[in-house]
Amino acid sequence: MPTHGSLTKAGKVRGQTPKVQARERHGIISSMRNRENFRKRFQLKRVPGQNKPGQRRKRK
């Protein structure tokens, strides 16, 4: 079974590209995330998921 290109050329382009430093990622503080989730679920009584009641389109 023939191959598509030789294995000696594998990774050629990735090896030639210059290394770029990744930016430092900052996530949201867990206590703030928990507070926001509590507010959404219990105070605002929001239902999780895509098919929320009242949000679905009616069929014609």
DAQUINOR-V273545 format. One record per residue. PHI is phi in whole degrees, -180 to 180 (NA if undefined). NEAR is the number of other C-alpha atoms within 12 Angstrom. Layout:
# DAQUINOR-V273545
{{PHI & NEAR} {PHI & NEAR}}
This chain:
# DAQUINOR-V273545
{{NA & 3} {-75 & 6} {-102 & 7} {-94 & 9} {90 & 10} {-85 & 10} {-74 & 10} {-71 & 9} {-94 & 12} {-66 & 12} {79 & 12} {-64 & 12} {-70 & 9} {-65 & 10} {-69 & 10} {-84 & 10} {-73 & 9} {-71 & 8} {-77 & 8} {-112 & 6} {-69 & 6} {-76 & 6} {-78 & 6} {-76 & 6} {-97 & 6} {-116 & 7} {-90 & 9} {-73 & 11} {-66 & 10} {-63 & 11} {-67 & 11} {-69 & 12} {-64 & 13} {-64 & 14} {-64 & 15} {-66 & 17} {-64 & 18} {-61 & 15} {-62 & 15} {-65 & 15} {-77 & 15} {-103 & 14} {-80 & 12} {-91 & 12} {55 & 13} {-86 & 19} {-96 & 17} {-72 & 14} {109 & 10} {-83 & 10} {-96 & 11} {-73 & 12} {-64 & 13} {90 & 10} {-98 & 12} {-76 & 10} {-78 & 9} {-83 & 7} {-77 & 4} {-93 & 3}}
